[in-house]
Each structure stands twice: as C-alpha cells, then as structure tokens.
Amino acid sequence: MKLSEIFCTVFIVFLISCHRKEEKQPVISDLLIEDFDFAKDAVFDTLNVPCHLKEIIKDISSLNVYETEQGEKGETGTPANFKNFQKLYNKASEQELLSLTNNKNSVVAVYAAIGLLEKNNKYTVPVFQKIFNRKGTMHIKNGCLQSDDGPAEPLYWKYYNHLKPEQLTSDQDLKQLDSMIVFLPGASELIFTTALRNRTYSAGLKKQIAKQAFENHRTPALLYLNSWHKKEYSDQVQQELIRLIENDSVYADHKREYLLILLSFNNKENKKTLLNYIKKNSLLKEDRQIRMQLENNGIFSEDFN
C-alpha cells in the first residue's frame, strides 16, 4: 500500500473518531426538566367575541393556563393570565361575560365565569352548572402549585373561599354546588372531601356517594359513609377498607387510618386479613391504639407467635 493511501485511511478514521466525540450527550438535568408547555393544546375561539375583547381573549387563550393572583416563589409581578383576567373583568359587561362562559377555551370560560360571579352573584349556580358540564381538564397554576383539574374546580374554590366559616353549612348556593360535586367525574380528592365535609346529604344523593365509594373507589365517599351510614353499608365499607389496606400503592399513614376504621367494626371475620397485615408491619404490633382493639377482633398475643 502506498504511503499516501495509508495516510488517507488514518485521516478518515481520525475524523470519524472526532465526530463521535463531538456528539452531544444527554445532560441529566435536561432530562429532569418537566415540560410545562401549556400552549401546545390551546384552543382559540374568537368567532363570537366582541371586537373590543378579541385581543384579550387571544392573549388568555395563547397562555392557556388558569392563573390565580398568587405568583410563583420569588416572582414580584402579577401572573400574566391573571392580568389578562383583570382586563377582561374591567372591559366586559355581564352579558358579554355570560356569553364567554360558552367559549371553547376552558380557561377563557372559567375566567369569564369568575368575573361574572364577582359582578353579580345571582349567576353562581347556573354558571357553575354550565362550567360543571364541560368535559376534560385545564391547566391551573396557583403560586408554585400546578395541576390539571376540571374547569369547575377553580370556580368552586372562588365561591367557597369568599364565605365565612359559619356560612359553609348554611349557604344555599354552596349547598347546590356541593351536590353537583358529588356527581363530578374525576373531582380532585380535596374538592370532593370538602364537599362531603360541608354537610350530610339526602337519600338520593347518598346513593350517588355510595356509587362513588364502591364502584369508583373514591376514598372521601367511603369515609363519608363510614361516618354517617356505617351500619347500613357495613359489609361494603369493610370490603373497601380491606382493598385499601392490601393496596401497596397506598401510603402507610393512610393505611393505618383505614386499619383503625376496620378494627372499629369489631368483626372477627376480618381476623385473618388483619393479622396478615399487622404481621408484615412490625411497628403496628407496638401501636397502642391498634393493640387496644385487637381482642375485639379475635386477635390475641399468641396469634403473633
């Protein structure tokens, strides 16, 4: 082989080697960054929007996130979409806001609904029902907290938080909102728990709560039935509690709570399930509150040998 050919071969290998070294390797920190591109699924609906509101609606839609007045930690300014909401509130009439609650962009619809409630609370229930019937979720930012929740949730909290503590059980509008929450598919644990905590419900709604507890496996509904209808739903509540205790994805602190509730039934037929679970968790055997209830469930010290 000629010297020139050897040199060319070596040079090509060198170039390939250099090229490989220059290939960018993924940086771990880049892989850990979450993608909060709220605009990627934005819907723009300005067809029936009055001219003097079109720009505001476009701005809200382009950001496509419901932001509260609370900014993220370290931020000094007001969140951009909350500013847009303030502009909308100041420029739109009641009728214009009412019309915008039909907007195809859920963020626009919710901001319009909240603005409408602030202008005139007679719209509280009908507007909530309209937003309640919207499908899907929307992006929400409340300070550092970010979530995807149903459009009805921000509206509920807006109304709920303006009430005084002594009004929570007596306010008639909140009573209707709570009754709707019982039927809300995919309601967050917090809003569902709050709605059930505010009051006791009629027989008709009790059936829906039972459906949520035993068909949809909603824990707030289960705890509600245990508190108010324990005897009526005794067998079903116990079975659901056993399901939770045996579920590895449930937090240990929550399991302890469910275990104590199950023990409160004093049902010796649950002995095997209880014993198996407690044996796997040595700390529970030393838990005084649990030990006090073991004998009533047919479990004695020799059962642990």
TORDO-257073 format. One line per 3 residues: number of its first residue (from 1); their letters; for each residue x, y, z of C-alpha. Coordinates in Angstrom, 1 decimal. Example, Ala and Ser with C-alpha at 12.3 -4.5 7.8 and 13.67 -1.06 7.14 Angstrom:
BEGIN
1	AS	12.3 -4.5 7.8 | 13.7 -1.1 7.1
***
This chain:
BEGIN
1	MKL	0.0 0.0 0.0 | 1.3 3.4 -0.9 | 2.2 5.9 1.9
4	SEI	-0.4 8.3 0.7 | -3.2 5.7 0.9 | -2.1 4.8 4.4
7	FCT	-2.2 8.5 5.4 | -5.7 8.9 3.9 | -7.0 5.9 5.8
10	VFI	-5.6 7.1 9.1 | -7.0 10.6 8.5 | -10.5 9.3 7.8
13	VFL	-10.5 7.2 11.0 | -9.4 10.3 12.9 | -12.2 12.4 11.5
16	ISC	-14.8 9.7 12.4 | -13.4 9.5 15.9 | -13.5 13.3 16.4
19	HRK	-17.1 13.4 15.1 | -18.2 10.8 17.6 | -16.5 12.6 20.4
22	EEK	-18.4 15.8 19.5 | -21.8 14.1 19.6 | -23.8 15.8 22.3
25	QPV	-24.6 13.5 25.2 | -27.9 14.0 27.0 | -27.5 16.0 30.2
28	ISD	-29.3 14.5 33.2 | -30.5 17.9 34.4 | -32.2 18.4 31.0
31	LLI	-33.9 15.1 31.2 | -35.4 16.0 34.6 | -36.9 19.3 33.4
34	EDF	-40.7 19.0 33.2 | -42.4 20.3 30.1 | -45.0 22.9 31.1
37	DFA	-45.9 24.0 27.6 | -49.5 24.9 28.3 | -49.9 26.4 24.8
40	KDA	-49.5 23.2 22.9 | -53.2 22.2 23.3 | -54.6 25.8 23.3
43	VFD	-58.0 26.3 21.6 | -58.7 29.7 20.0 | -62.3 30.7 19.8
46	TLN	-62.9 34.3 18.9 | -65.8 33.9 16.4 | -68.5 35.5 18.5
49	VPC	-66.3 37.6 20.7 | -66.9 41.4 20.6 | -64.1 43.3 18.8
52	HLK	-63.0 45.2 22.0 | -62.4 41.9 23.8 | -60.8 39.8 21.0
55	EII	-57.2 40.7 21.8 | -57.7 39.8 25.5 | -59.3 36.5 24.6
58	KDI	-56.5 35.7 22.3 | -53.9 36.5 25.0 | -55.7 34.3 27.5
61	SSL	-56.0 31.5 25.0 | -52.4 31.7 23.9 | -51.2 31.2 27.5
64	NVY	-53.9 28.6 28.0 | -53.4 28.3 31.8 | -55.7 29.5 34.6
67	ETE	-53.5 31.5 36.9 | -54.5 33.0 40.3 | -53.2 36.2 41.6
70	QGE	-50.6 34.3 43.5 | -47.3 34.2 41.7 | -44.5 31.6 42.0
73	KGE	-42.0 31.9 44.8 | -39.5 34.7 44.0 | -41.8 36.4 41.5
76	TGT	-42.7 40.0 42.2 | -45.2 40.7 39.4 | -48.7 39.5 38.9
79	PAN	-49.1 36.4 36.7 | -49.7 37.2 33.1 | -53.0 35.5 32.7
82	FKN	-54.4 36.9 35.9 | -53.6 40.3 34.4 | -55.5 39.4 31.3
85	FQK	-58.4 38.3 33.5 | -58.4 41.8 35.2 | -58.5 43.4 31.8
88	LYN	-61.4 41.2 30.8 | -63.2 41.9 34.0 | -62.9 45.7 33.5
91	KAS	-63.9 45.8 29.9 | -66.6 43.2 29.6 | -70.3 43.6 30.5
94	EQE	-72.2 41.0 32.4 | -73.9 39.8 29.2 | -70.5 39.6 27.4
97	LLS	-69.0 37.6 30.3 | -72.1 35.3 30.3 | -71.6 34.7 26.6
100	LTN	-67.9 34.0 27.1 | -68.7 31.1 29.5 | -69.6 29.2 26.3
103	NKN	-66.1 29.8 24.8 | -64.4 26.7 23.6 | -61.3 27.5 25.5
106	SVV	-61.9 26.4 29.1 | -59.6 28.9 30.6 | -61.5 31.8 28.9
109	AVY	-64.8 30.3 30.0 | -63.7 30.0 33.7 | -62.2 33.5 33.8
112	AAI	-65.5 34.8 32.4 | -67.5 32.8 34.9 | -65.4 34.1 37.8
115	GLL	-65.7 37.7 36.5 | -69.4 37.2 36.2 | -69.8 36.0 39.8
118	EKN	-67.8 38.9 41.1 | -70.1 41.3 39.2 | -73.3 39.6 40.2
121	NKY	-73.6 36.5 42.4 | -77.1 35.7 41.1 | -75.2 33.7 38.4
124	TVP	-73.4 31.5 40.9 | -75.4 28.3 40.5 | -76.4 28.4 36.8
127	VFQ	-72.9 29.4 35.7 | -71.3 26.7 37.9 | -73.6 24.2 36.3
130	KIF	-72.6 25.3 32.9 | -68.9 25.0 33.7 | -69.5 21.8 35.6
133	NRK	-70.8 20.2 32.3 | -67.7 21.0 30.4 | -65.6 17.9 29.6
136	GTM	-61.9 17.4 30.1 | -59.4 19.3 32.3 | -57.5 22.5 32.1
139	HIK	-54.1 23.7 33.2 | -54.0 25.5 36.6 | -51.3 27.5 38.3
142	NGC	-51.7 28.7 41.9 | -48.4 30.1 43.0 | -45.9 27.2 42.8
145	LQS	-48.7 24.6 42.6 | -49.5 23.3 39.1 | -52.2 20.8 38.2
148	DDG	-54.7 19.7 35.6 | -58.2 19.8 37.1 | -61.8 20.1 35.9
151	PAE	-62.9 23.6 34.9 | -65.5 23.6 37.7 | -62.8 23.4 40.5
154	PLY	-61.4 27.0 40.3 | -64.9 28.3 40.2 | -65.9 26.3 43.3
157	WKY	-62.9 27.5 45.3 | -63.5 31.1 44.3 | -67.0 30.9 45.7
160	YNH	-66.1 28.7 48.7 | -63.2 31.0 49.8 | -65.4 34.1 49.9
163	LKP	-67.7 32.6 52.5 | -67.1 32.9 56.2 | -66.6 29.6 58.1
166	EQL	-70.0 29.8 59.8 | -71.7 30.1 56.3 | -70.2 26.9 54.9
169	TSD	-73.0 24.6 56.2 | -75.9 27.1 55.7 | -75.2 28.9 52.4
172	QDL	-77.8 27.7 49.9 | -75.7 28.3 46.8 | -72.8 26.3 48.2
175	KQL	-75.2 23.5 49.1 | -76.2 23.2 45.4 | -72.5 23.4 44.3
178	DSM	-71.6 20.6 46.8 | -74.5 18.4 45.5 | -73.1 18.8 42.0
181	IVF	-69.6 18.0 43.1 | -70.9 14.6 44.3 | -71.6 13.8 40.6
184	LPG	-68.4 15.4 39.2 | -66.3 12.8 37.3 | -62.7 12.9 38.3
187	ASE	-63.2 15.6 41.0 | -59.9 16.0 42.9 | -59.6 14.4 46.4
190	LIF	-59.6 17.9 48.0 | -62.7 19.3 46.4 | -64.6 16.0 46.9
193	TTA	-63.6 15.8 50.5 | -64.6 19.4 51.1 | -68.0 19.0 49.5
196	LRN	-68.7 15.9 51.7 | -67.4 17.6 54.8 | -69.7 20.6 54.5
199	RTY	-73.0 18.7 55.1 | -74.9 15.4 55.3 | -76.9 14.5 52.1
202	SAG	-80.3 13.3 51.3 | -81.2 9.6 50.5 | -81.0 10.3 46.7
205	LKK	-77.5 11.8 46.9 | -76.4 9.1 49.4 | -76.9 6.5 46.6
208	QIA	-74.6 8.5 44.4 | -72.0 8.8 47.2 | -72.2 5.0 47.6
211	KQA	-71.6 4.6 43.9 | -68.5 6.8 44.1 | -67.3 4.8 47.1
214	FEN	-67.8 1.2 45.9 | -67.8 1.5 42.1 | -65.4 4.3 41.5
217	HRT	-63.4 3.6 44.7 | -63.3 7.2 45.9 | -61.9 7.3 49.4
220	PAL	-63.6 10.5 50.5 | -67.0 8.9 49.7 | -66.0 5.8 51.6
223	LYL	-65.1 7.8 54.7 | -68.3 9.8 54.5 | -70.4 6.6 54.5
226	NSW	-68.4 5.3 57.4 | -69.1 8.4 59.4 | -72.8 8.8 58.6
229	HKK	-74.1 5.4 57.4 | -71.8 2.9 58.9 | -74.4 0.3 59.9
232	EYS	-76.2 0.5 56.5 | -73.1 0.0 54.4 | -71.1 -2.1 57.0
235	DQV	-70.2 -5.0 54.7 | -69.3 -2.9 51.7 | -67.3 -0.4 53.7
238	QQE	-65.2 -3.2 55.3 | -64.5 -4.8 52.0 | -63.4 -1.5 50.6
241	LIR	-61.1 -0.9 53.6 | -59.6 -4.3 53.1 | -58.9 -3.4 49.5
244	LIE	-57.1 -0.2 50.5 | -55.1 -2.0 53.2 | -53.9 -4.6 50.7
247	NDS	-53.1 -2.0 48.1 | -49.3 -1.5 48.0 | -49.6 2.0 46.4
250	VYA	-51.5 3.4 49.4 | -49.3 5.4 51.9 | -48.5 3.8 55.2
253	DHK	-50.1 6.6 57.2 | -53.3 6.3 55.3 | -53.3 2.5 55.7
256	REY	-53.0 3.0 59.5 | -56.1 5.2 59.4 | -58.0 2.6 57.3
259	LLI	-56.8 -0.2 59.6 | -58.2 1.6 62.7 | -61.5 2.1 61.0
262	LLS	-61.6 -1.6 60.0 | -60.8 -2.6 63.6 | -63.7 -0.4 64.8
265	FNN	-66.2 -2.8 63.3 | -65.1 -5.4 65.8 | -65.6 -8.1 63.2
268	KEN	-63.8 -11.4 64.0 | -64.3 -12.5 60.4 | -61.6 -10.0 59.5
271	KKT	-59.1 -11.7 61.7 | -57.1 -13.3 59.0 | -56.8 -10.2 56.9
274	LLN	-55.9 -8.0 59.9 | -53.4 -10.5 61.3 | -51.6 -10.9 58.0
277	YIK	-51.3 -7.2 57.5 | -50.1 -6.4 61.1 | -47.6 -9.3 61.0
280	KNS	-46.0 -7.7 57.9 | -45.7 -4.3 59.7 | -43.9 -4.8 63.0
283	LLK	-44.5 -1.2 64.1 | -48.2 -1.8 64.1 | -47.9 -4.5 66.7
286	EDR	-46.5 -1.9 69.1 | -49.1 0.7 68.2 | -51.1 1.2 71.4
289	QIR	-54.2 2.4 69.6 | -54.2 -0.6 67.4 | -53.4 -3.1 70.2
292	MQL	-56.3 -1.9 72.2 | -58.7 -3.0 69.5 | -57.2 -6.4 68.6
295	ENN	-59.0 -8.6 71.1 | -62.4 -7.3 70.0 | -61.5 -8.6 66.5
298	GIF	-60.5 -12.0 67.8 | -56.7 -11.4 67.8 | -54.6 -12.2 70.8
301	SED	-50.9 -12.1 71.6 | -50.4 -15.8 70.9 | -51.6 -15.3 67.3
304	FN	-48.4 -13.5 66.6 | -46.2 -16.5 67.5
***
